[in-house]
Amino acid sequence: HGWLITADERSNLLLVNPATQAQIAMPPPETIANVKIRCNGEGMLDGYDLFTMDMSSRDFDDEAEPIDLSWEEGRFYFYMRVVLSADPSSGNCTVMILHLLHNLLSFARVGATHWTWINVNELCWNYHDVLYNDDDRLFYAIRGNGDVHAINTNGPSPILRVVLDAKNSLINCAKYIVLSESGDLLQVWRYYHYVNNNKERRTRELVVYKVDLVEHKLVELKDIEGHALFIGFNSSF
């Protein structure tokens, strides 16, 4: 949509129009379900505590210690993926973020005061990637095992539908979800190998699948018909 996504010194998410320099601030990080502002021993605010969530109770995991983050470190944990549904200046834009710990999803509409965690069921974690489909106004997210969830944020509460139950436990590769030019959902599985005494990770193989929504299965593609496929830390396309 032509907007840049950045964060300020306290890891607040900002949407910036590079042409007009207009900025839109999204809700503060402490409104994310597993984030709290931390106070030091003198009672001064000095960063964030990042908590593990118990997916059964949809609450903090009392047995896990939170991770201490500085103001600046938060951005590396809160915004693993950021996806916009529309031009933020339209006043009708929803922003979805993929965040740690354990790769959760939360969303907020432009102008909202807090982030809403997608916690519809116990499967709402271990997401690798997410996209927005203009045609049906749904977000589509892929989990580490290949499951695909369709998420409707248009009503008062989020609704989740399992589009693909991959029935797969394989999580030893990075997974991306892409919408093809013809409207098909594609999965990209990126396998790695390690070099330099296991200190550096390099891509070993890329496998592309089409999500067959009729048969509810993955079909491996050998040809993407002359199109270019971009994956990485930004949105895949």
BAFI-3210 file (N, C-alpha, C; in Angstrom, 3 decimals, decimal comma, padded with zeros to 6 digits):
// residues 237
n [1|2|3|4|5|6|7|8|9|10|11|12|13|14|15|16|17|18|19|20|21|22|23|24|25|26|27|28|29|30|31|32|33|34|35|36|37|38|39|40|41|42|43|44|45|46|47|48|49|50|51|52|53|54|55|56|57|58|59|60|61|62|63|64|65|66|67|68|69|70|71|72|73|74|75|76|77|78|79|80|81|82|83|84|85|86|87|88|89|90|91|92|93|94|95|96|97|98|99|100|101|102|103|104|105|106|107|108|109|110|111|112|113|114|115|116|117|118|119|120|121|122|123|124|125|126|127|128|129|130|131|132|133|134|135|136|137|138|139|140|141|142|143|144|145|146|147|148|149|150|151|152|153|154|155|156|157|158|159|160|161|162|163|164|165|166|167|168|169|170|171|172|173|174|175|176|177|178|179|180|181|182|183|184|185|186|187|188|189|190|191|192|193|194|195|196|197|198|199|200|201|202|203|204|205|206|207|208|209|210|211|212|213|214|215|216|217|218|219|220|221|222|223|224|225|226|227|228|229|230|231|232|233|234|235|236|237]
n.u [000,813|002,165|003,092|005,477|006,710|007,617|009,303|009,326|011,557|010,604|009,584|007,034|004,690|004,770|003,152|004,198|003,907|005,900|005,849|004,270|005,110|003,378|002,317|001,067|000,197|000,145|-001,537|000,026|002,845|002,455|-000,178|-000,414|-001,194|000,662|002,551|004,016|004,681|007,769|008,994|011,822|013,891|013,644|011,198|010,916|009,922|011,306|011,398|010,202|008,355|008,192|005,972|005,381|002,600|-000,049|-001,687|-003,902|-005,293|-005,420|-003,941|-001,269|001,655|002,375|004,584|006,757|009,461|009,362|010,754|013,164|013,107|014,624|013,456|014,051|014,614|012,207|010,970|012,075|010,846|008,102|007,120|007,355|006,127|004,258|001,177|-000,936|-004,374|-005,411|-005,016|-003,701|-004,554|-007,149|-008,882|-010,089|-008,545|-006,991|-004,479|-002,330|-000,227|002,554|003,939|006,386|006,287|006,517|005,236|002,633|-000,548|-001,843|-004,184|-005,128|-007,265|-006,733|-006,545|-007,468|-007,110|-005,835|-004,204|-005,647|-005,588|-005,417|-006,936|-008,591|-008,652|-006,739|-004,826|-003,782|-001,052|002,518|002,696|003,971|003,794|001,747|-000,946|-003,016|-006,121|-007,612|-009,887|-011,730|-011,603|-010,208|-007,706|-004,973|-003,178|-000,217|000,832|003,560|003,484|002,281|-000,464|-003,264|-004,908|-007,868|-008,738|-011,155|-011,593|-013,527|-015,838|-017,284|-015,783|-012,898|-013,012|-012,129|-011,212|-010,296|-008,624|-006,893|-005,976|-003,080|-002,186|000,357|003,514|005,854|008,171|010,608|011,477|011,340|008,255|006,209|003,434|001,650|-000,207|-001,208|-001,158|-003,408|-005,115|-004,774|-003,805|-000,519|002,075|005,355|008,110|011,005|014,048|016,962|020,580|023,451|026,434|029,929|030,625|028,040|027,119|026,049|023,231|022,029|020,096|018,957|017,092|014,127|010,704|007,664|004,208|000,833|-002,193|-004,742|-007,965|-010,245|-009,751|-008,431|-005,592|-002,000|-000,379|002,460|004,316|006,062|006,553|006,150|005,189|006,614|006,476|007,770|008,902|008,881|010,281|010,851|011,746|009,877|006,492|005,432|005,320]
n.v [-001,204|001,140|002,279|002,722|000,620|001,012|001,522|003,373|004,796|003,541|001,234|001,446|000,806|002,286|003,607|004,875|007,268|007,613|009,575|011,783|012,030|011,584|010,147|007,329|006,170|003,045|000,947|000,916|-001,231|-002,450|-003,156|-005,525|-008,955|-010,586|-008,878|-006,638|-003,493|-002,943|-002,259|-000,909|-001,505|000,884|001,776|002,962|003,188|001,010|-000,670|-003,658|-006,579|-009,770|-012,325|-015,880|-017,553|-019,591|-021,815|-023,335|-022,172|-019,626|-017,611|-016,064|-018,087|-019,361|-020,736|-020,050|-017,848|-014,360|-012,690|-010,175|-007,076|-004,275|-000,890|-000,483|-003,054|-004,324|-004,128|-006,138|-008,402|-008,010|-007,565|-009,563|-010,168|-007,866|-006,996|-005,252|-004,473|-002,600|000,690|002,696|005,336|005,353|004,972|002,606|000,326|-002,667|-003,964|-006,645|-008,400|-010,608|-012,134|-012,727|-014,406|-017,694|-017,243|-015,797|-014,314|-011,050|-008,337|-005,020|-002,286|000,657|003,495|002,265|001,418|-000,724|-003,945|-006,914|-010,199|-013,157|-015,794|-018,000|-020,800|-023,654|-024,039|-021,699|-020,679|-020,762|-019,682|-018,975|-017,200|-014,660|-013,363|-010,952|-011,169|-009,443|-010,120|-011,730|-010,488|-011,538|-012,621|-014,849|-017,364|-019,272|-022,135|-023,707|-026,400|-026,525|-026,163|-024,138|-021,216|-019,318|-016,072|-013,984|-010,680|-008,794|-008,501|-008,029|-009,768|-011,831|-014,418|-017,712|-020,054|-023,322|-023,815|-025,583|-028,597|-029,846|-032,195|-032,859|-033,103|-031,889|-029,448|-028,426|-026,469|-023,228|-021,632|-020,132|-018,147|-017,426|-015,493|-016,375|-015,054|-015,943|-016,307|-018,510|-020,124|-020,420|-022,395|-022,026|-023,882|-023,683|-025,068|-025,577|-025,639|-025,888|-024,013|-023,134|-024,214|-024,659|-022,094|-020,446|-020,138|-021,441|-021,412|-024,474|-025,806|-025,055|-025,595|-025,528|-025,411|-025,823|-024,973|-027,106|-026,471|-027,905|-030,692|-030,561|-030,660|-030,590|-029,754|-030,367|-028,001|-027,765|-025,773|-022,310|-020,860|-018,759|-016,626|-014,457|-015,106|-013,828|-014,055|-013,679|-011,528|-009,583|-009,118|-011,953|-012,437]
n.w [000,000|-000,147|002,188|004,810|007,396|010,675|013,850|016,912|019,456|021,705|020,803|019,746|017,216|014,040|011,207|008,195|005,698|002,994|001,041|001,879|004,458|006,495|009,591|011,289|014,364|015,923|018,408|021,705|022,681|025,211|025,287|023,979|024,413|025,845|026,927|029,226|030,810|032,398|035,654|037,374|040,326|041,645|041,048|038,594|035,180|032,846|030,606|028,934|029,935|028,611|028,222|028,372|026,986|028,198|026,313|026,885|029,040|028,071|029,219|031,174|031,447|034,400|035,266|033,790|033,429|032,646|029,728|029,871|028,347|026,778|026,021|023,288|022,345|022,112|019,586|018,025|018,854|018,901|016,344|014,181|011,779|009,865|008,622|006,438|005,853|004,150|002,664|005,141|005,515|004,745|006,765|007,281|007,940|008,904|010,975|011,180|013,367|013,789|016,484|019,107|022,348|020,884|018,472|018,012|016,966|016,650|016,307|015,240|014,594|012,664|014,628|016,903|020,440|021,576|021,141|019,830|020,711|018,778|019,841|019,510|019,642|020,912|019,009|018,125|017,707|016,980|014,402|011,145|008,992|007,415|005,449|003,661|002,028|-000,441|-001,891|-000,411|001,994|004,165|006,507|006,001|007,544|008,110|009,858|011,683|011,070|008,642|008,592|007,584|008,439|008,173|008,935|010,174|010,742|010,680|012,157|015,490|017,083|016,518|014,035|013,362|010,899|010,014|007,213|006,014|007,328|007,920|008,978|009,862|011,381|010,852|011,432|010,897|009,128|007,580|006,860|004,393|003,254|000,327|-002,019|-005,160|-008,548|-009,800|-007,750|-006,119|-003,067|-001,996|-000,550|000,704|001,451|003,228|003,469|005,495|005,848|007,990|008,410|009,035|011,608|012,588|013,051|011,159|009,072|006,069|003,060|001,841|000,244|-001,605|-001,587|-003,282|-002,781|-003,858|-002,263|-002,171|-001,983|-002,319|-002,204|000,131|000,586|000,013|-002,994|-004,744|-006,615|-009,655|-011,361|-011,647|-013,641|-014,949|-013,187|-010,590|-007,309|-004,103|-000,947|002,583|005,314|005,025|003,777|001,941|-001,576]
ca.u [000,000|003,023|003,442|006,583|006,410|008,790|009,009|010,074|012,543|009,951|009,043|005,669|004,609|004,373|002,942|004,711|003,776|007,169|005,617|003,742|005,678|002,315|002,562|-000,067|000,680|-000,696|-001,592|001,337|003,164|001,977|-001,545|-000,325|-001,638|001,745|003,554|003,757|005,775|008,539|009,556|013,038|013,802|013,317|009,866|010,970|009,651|012,582|011,367|009,043|008,409|007,529|005,534|004,881|001,171|-000,578|-002,751|-005,090|-006,022|-005,363|-003,415|000,165|002,201|002,933|005,824|007,827|009,924|009,293|011,993|013,336|013,469|014,727|012,484|014,419|014,622|010,856|010,582|012,555|009,999|006,679|006,694|008,014|005,444|003,219|000,405|-002,007|-005,507|-005,774|-004,285|-004,037|-005,216|-008,549|-009,686|-010,682|-007,393|-006,658|-003,070|-002,072|001,182|002,993|004,863|006,899|006,924|005,768|004,623|001,209|-001,102|-002,730|-004,562|-005,741|-007,684|-006,160|-007,340|-007,790|-006,240|-005,158|-004,093|-006,507|-004,907|-006,189|-006,807|-009,859|-008,503|-005,395|-003,919|-003,433|000,339|003,469|002,484|005,188|003,579|000,347|-001,238|-004,398|-006,734|-008,603|-011,100|-012,712|-011,386|-009,760|-006,292|-004,619|-001,936|000,322|001,516|004,815|003,266|001,627|-001,876|-003,633|-006,076|-008,486|-009,131|-012,068|-011,531|-014,468|-016,922|-016,889|-014,778|-012,284|-013,508|-011,070|-011,615|-009,156|-008,732|-006,123|-005,389|-002,007|-001,928|001,800|004,253|007,140|008,330|012,039|011,776|010,534|007,125|005,656|002,174|001,637|-001,376|-000,754|-001,876|-004,702|-005,928|-004,490|-002,898|000,698|002,989|006,767|008,856|012,410|014,910|018,282|021,692|024,284|027,854|030,756|030,410|026,628|026,848|025,401|022,190|021,865|019,006|019,352|016,087|012,817|009,648|006,442|002,985|-000,481|-003,175|-005,962|-009,029|-011,311|-009,297|-007,807|-004,254|-000,964|000,068|003,758|004,429|007,390|006,654|005,253|004,740|007,298|006,337|008,837|008,408|009,713|010,038|011,843|011,201|008,718|005,397|005,783|004,434]
ca.v [000,000|002,302|002,792|002,081|000,149|001,230|001,615|004,450|004,370|002,694|000,097|001,657|000,589|003,469|003,491|006,138|007,512|008,246|010,715|012,934|011,981|011,367|009,014|006,797|005,359|001,927|000,834|000,666|-002,650|-003,011|-003,658|-006,889|-009,826|-011,163|-007,838|-005,670|-002,563|-003,360|-001,232|-001,324|-001,522|002,217|002,127|003,684|002,384|000,859|-001,644|-004,549|-008,005|-010,577|-013,534|-017,053|-017,753|-020,949|-021,848|-023,979|-021,200|-018,327|-016,658|-016,182|-019,330|-018,982|-021,462|-019,541|-016,495|-013,474|-012,177|-008,741|-006,368|-002,821|-000,230|-000,652|-004,467|-004,819|-004,197|-007,390|-009,469|-007,700|-007,346|-010,498|-009,871|-006,835|-007,051|-004,263|-004,886|-001,529|001,944|003,159|006,641|005,178|004,888|001,272|-000,570|-003,547|-004,346|-007,919|-008,617|-011,913|-011,731|-013,713|-015,707|-018,797|-016,868|-015,525|-013,282|-010,051|-007,345|-003,773|-001,372|001,996|004,295|001,503|001,701|-001,921|-005,086|-008,054|-011,478|-014,231|-016,946|-018,700|-022,162|-023,991|-024,123|-020,336|-020,348|-021,336|-019,168|-018,577|-016,127|-014,261|-012,440|-010,477|-011,388|-008,399|-010,663|-012,178|-009,663|-012,416|-012,907|-016,261|-017,585|-020,629|-022,597|-024,411|-027,751|-026,425|-025,797|-022,798|-020,675|-018,103|-015,282|-012,890|-009,648|-007,748|-008,389|-007,605|-010,708|-012,580|-015,764|-018,507|-021,288|-024,129|-024,051|-026,803|-029,352|-030,543|-033,497|-032,981|-032,635|-031,371|-028,015|-028,122|-025,560|-022,007|-021,742|-018,862|-018,264|-016,445|-015,527|-016,331|-014,112|-016,547|-016,394|-019,720|-020,036|-021,204|-022,521|-022,189|-024,491|-023,315|-025,928|-024,984|-026,386|-025,017|-023,967|-022,412|-024,835|-024,481|-020,713|-019,722|-020,930|-021,130|-022,129|-025,698|-026,197|-024,415|-026,415|-024,732|-026,212|-025,188|-025,476|-027,574|-026,231|-028,876|-031,978|-030,277|-031,236|-029,818|-030,296|-029,758|-027,358|-027,771|-024,626|-021,204|-020,267|-017,520|-015,586|-014,338|-015,330|-013,141|-014,413|-013,119|-010,973|-008,772|-009,935|-012,770|-012,139]
ca.w [000,000|-000,254|003,503|005,495|008,748|011,502|015,279|017,549|020,461|022,704|020,059|019,267|015,773|013,293|009,765|007,672|004,263|002,609|000,145|002,623|005,810|007,482|010,471|012,043|015,479|016,315|019,870|022,322|022,874|026,476|025,121|023,456|025,513|026,649|027,180|030,296|031,089|033,569|036,542|038,063|041,777|042,143|040,607|037,326|034,003|032,127|029,516|028,833|030,256|027,588|028,903|027,664|027,216|028,312|025,317|027,445|029,858|027,378|030,195|031,375|031,980|035,694|035,541|032,914|033,725|031,478|029,148|030,086|027,120|026,827|025,143|021,877|021,965|021,906|018,165|017,434|019,369|018,747|014,958|013,280|010,529|009,967|007,385|006,388|005,027|003,220|002,864|006,498|005,506|004,371|007,978|007,381|007,797|010,019|010,988|011,852|013,709|014,263|017,554|020,044|022,207|020,278|017,198|018,157|016,091|017,233|015,308|015,698|013,541|012,768|015,547|018,115|021,588|022,061|020,242|020,165|020,480|018,148|020,748|019,339|020,156|021,384|017,869|017,692|017,999|016,023|013,058|010,441|008,019|007,300|004,348|003,587|000,720|-000,723|-002,516|000,586|003,183|005,240|006,677|005,951|008,283|008,040|011,066|011,448|010,531|007,344|008,713|007,124|009,117|007,651|010,108|009,857|011,780|010,285|013,124|016,843|017,600|015,415|013,732|012,724|010,209|009,570|005,775|005,733|008,430|007,203|009,610|009,674|012,547|010,391|011,698|010,820|008,033|007,600|005,936|003,944|002,543|-000,758|-002,883|-006,547|-009,408|-010,139|-006,540|-005,351|-001,931|-002,133|000,579|000,371|002,552|003,053|004,277|005,758|006,414|008,801|008,070|010,015|012,927|012,943|013,444|010,071|008,434|004,649|002,406|001,137|-000,742|-001,565|-002,168|-003,406|-002,842|-003,978|-001,306|-002,841|-001,014|-002,557|-001,659|001,431|000,608|-000,649|-004,275|-005,043|-007,922|-010,262|-012,265|-011,271|-014,906|-015,300|-012,172|-009,586|-005,955|-003,121|000,450|003,495|006,541|004,676|003,273|000,780|-002,718]
c.u [000,853|003,405|004,624|006,156|007,681|008,359|009,861|010,973|011,935|009,210|007,552|005,660|004,069|004,207|003,267|004,500|005,033|006,986|005,198|004,358|004,604|002,625|001,266|000,496|-000,335|-000,683|-000,223|001,570|002,576|000,519|-001,579|-000,504|-000,507|002,860|003,094|004,949|006,446|009,021|010,827|012,844|013,426|011,933|009,802|010,678|010,929|012,576|010,114|009,370|007,583|007,241|005,212|003,412|000,849|-001,789|-004,013|-005,945|-006,149|-004,857|-001,916|000,527|002,952|004,272|007,005|008,172|009,803|010,677|012,034|013,822|013,630|013,646|012,768|014,345|013,227|010,503|011,007|011,718|008,520|006,204|007,471|007,431|004,425|002,505|-000,752|-003,130|-005,838|-004,840|-004,670|-004,771|-006,698|-009,465|-010,325|-009,605|-007,201|-005,206|-002,920|-000,584|001,387|004,095|005,279|006,269|005,971|004,866|003,091|000,778|-001,986|-003,048|-005,133|-006,172|-007,014|-007,097|-007,716|-006,778|-005,503|-005,114|-004,998|-005,806|-005,879|-005,982|-008,070|-009,783|-007,038|-004,378|-003,383|-002,034|001,212|003,139|003,816|004,993|002,089|000,205|-002,679|-004,897|-007,831|-009,921|-012,151|-012,555|-011,031|-008,237|-006,094|-003,249|-001,530|001,071|002,755|004,648|002,549|000,142|-002,093|-004,930|-006,563|-009,079|-009,950|-012,055|-012,555|-015,599|-016,430|-015,832|-014,186|-012,883|-012,423|-011,662|-010,367|-009,375|-008,024|-005,586|-004,338|-001,728|-000,446|002,483|005,581|007,218|009,782|012,400|010,902|009,448|006,551|004,348|002,062|000,326|-000,908|-001,613|-003,263|-005,604|-005,715|-003,594|-001,708|001,425|004,398|007,465|010,340|013,270|016,312|019,328|022,611|025,746|028,584|030,479|029,019|026,293|026,059|024,426|022,015|020,756|019,547|018,383|014,814|011,810|008,355|005,251|001,790|-001,406|-004,450|-007,100|-010,204|-010,955|-008,652|-006,445|-003,291|-000,530|001,374|003,779|005,878|007,626|005,686|005,009|005,322|007,177|007,551|008,216|009,382|009,310|011,132|011,171|010,051|007,593|005,865|004,811|005,019]
c.v [001,263|002,934|002,016|001,709|000,270|001,288|002,721|003,903|003,537|001,536|000,218|001,531|001,838|003,103|004,845|006,181|008,243|009,474|011,960|013,079|011,878|010,109|008,623|005,869|004,262|001,802|000,489|-000,810|-003,250|-003,446|-005,006|-007,852|-010,302|-010,167|-006,949|-004,723|-002,978|-002,145|-001,771|-001,232|-000,190|002,688|002,902|002,729|002,247|-000,215|-002,491|-005,926|-008,743|-011,952|-014,654|-017,222|-019,245|-021,036|-022,528|-022,983|-019,842|-017,234|-016,875|-017,563|-018,991|-019,647|-020,948|-018,113|-015,616|-013,087|-010,669|-008,088|-004,878|-002,220|-000,554|-002,110|-004,986|-005,016|-005,511|-008,593|-009,258|-007,717|-008,247|-010,403|-008,777|-006,792|-006,059|-004,771|-003,854|-000,353|002,492|004,496|006,543|005,186|003,541|000,220|-001,366|-003,984|-005,624|-008,030|-010,058|-011,638|-012,914|-013,462|-016,698|-018,355|-016,781|-014,467|-012,349|-009,026|-006,110|-002,984|-000,028|002,857|003,580|001,808|000,473|-002,975|-006,213|-009,340|-012,461|-015,489|-017,787|-020,142|-022,427|-024,116|-022,755|-019,927|-021,024|-020,928|-018,726|-017,366|-015,844|-013,318|-011,993|-010,643|-010,347|-008,969|-011,058|-011,454|-010,513|-012,414|-014,416|-016,438|-019,043|-020,938|-023,405|-025,799|-027,729|-026,144|-024,381|-022,388|-019,428|-017,351|-014,079|-011,897|-008,548|-007,542|-007,944|-008,495|-011,478|-013,978|-016,500|-019,765|-022,011|-024,469|-025,332|-027,363|-030,257|-031,930|-033,843|-032,434|-031,998|-029,865|-027,568|-027,326|-024,324|-022,111|-020,358|-019,133|-017,099|-016,608|-015,378|-015,353|-014,634|-016,708|-017,645|-019,387|-020,957|-021,259|-022,683|-022,730|-024,295|-024,133|-025,318|-026,052|-025,377|-025,143|-023,196|-022,896|-024,542|-023,070|-019,945|-020,642|-020,483|-021,984|-023,311|-026,029|-025,386|-025,323|-025,594|-025,671|-025,303|-025,823|-025,820|-027,491|-027,180|-030,216|-031,825|-030,960|-030,282|-030,529|-029,599|-029,209|-027,417|-026,537|-023,549|-020,293|-018,871|-016,399|-015,580|-014,423|-014,701|-013,588|-013,816|-012,585|-010,006|-009,688|-010,703|-012,448|-012,723]
c.w [000,000|001,066|004,063|006,907|009,566|012,961|015,880|018,648|021,578|022,046|019,786|017,747|015,093|011,820|009,155|006,168|003,798|001,726|000,919|004,006|006,895|008,295|011,177|013,106|015,792|017,836|020,475|022,609|024,147|026,405|024,402|024,633|026,413|026,950|028,327|030,403|032,392|034,347|037,186|039,578|042,390|041,690|039,312|036,166|033,186|031,050|029,566|029,397|029,213|028,174|027,912|028,000|027,298|027,390|025,836|028,212|029,186|028,324|030,333|031,908|033,262|035,978|034,716|033,286|032,479|030,981|029,347|028,802|027,412|025,933|023,677|021,428|021,608|020,452|017,518|017,876|019,046|017,297|013,994|011,871|010,817|008,621|007,481|005,480|003,961|003,442|004,240|006,530|005,157|005,587|008,186|007,166|009,078|009,871|011,795|012,130|014,153|015,268|018,423|021,421|021,537|019,132|017,264|017,143|016,904|016,150|015,987|014,476|013,747|013,611|016,823|019,214|022,097|020,956|020,751|019,761|019,831|018,997|020,717|019,857|020,495|020,251|017,447|018,146|016,940|014,585|012,444|009,547|007,936|006,112|004,446|002,161|000,510|-001,209|-001,483|001,922|004,398|005,299|006,613|006,601|008,187|009,330|010,682|010,879|009,185|007,405|008,180|007,819|008,386|008,829|009,649|011,016|011,533|011,280|014,481|017,479|016,429|015,277|012,964|012,117|009,747|008,100|005,385|007,031|007,811|007,756|009,515|010,914|012,164|010,623|011,509|009,572|008,188|006,536|005,664|003,225|001,564|-001,528|-004,318|-007,342|-009,772|-008,920|-005,723|-004,158|-002,172|-000,796|000,047|001,604|002,278|004,027|004,367|006,008|007,092|008,402|009,165|011,440|013,471|013,411|012,387|009,349|006,986|004,045|001,617|000,006|-000,519|-002,265|-002,142|-003,560|-003,125|-002,944|-002,077|-001,828|-001,197|-001,914|-000,282|001,568|-000,090|-001,917|-004,629|-006,467|-008,394|-011,116|-011,782|-012,474|-015,146|-014,288|-011,242|-008,200|-004,965|-001,716|001,306|004,731|006,274|004,233|002,036|-000,349|-003,985]
res [h|g|w|l|i|t|a|d|e|r|s|n|l|l|l|v|n|p|a|t|q|a|q|i|a|m|p|p|p|e|t|i|a|n|v|k|i|r|c|n|g|e|g|m|l|d|g|y|d|l|f|t|m|d|m|s|s|r|d|f|d|d|e|a|e|p|i|d|l|s|w|e|e|g|r|f|y|f|y|m|r|v|v|l|s|a|d|p|s|s|g|n|c|t|v|m|i|l|h|l|l|h|n|l|l|s|f|a|r|v|g|a|t|h|w|t|w|i|n|v|n|e|l|c|w|n|y|h|d|v|l|y|n|d|d|d|r|l|f|y|a|i|r|g|n|g|d|v|h|a|i|n|t|n|g|p|s|p|i|l|r|v|v|l|d|a|k|n|s|l|i|n|c|a|k|y|i|v|l|s|e|s|g|d|l|l|q|v|w|r|y|y|h|y|v|n|n|n|k|e|r|r|t|r|e|l|v|v|y|k|v|d|l|v|e|h|k|l|v|e|l|k|d|i|e|g|h|a|l|f|i|g|f|n|s|s|f]
***
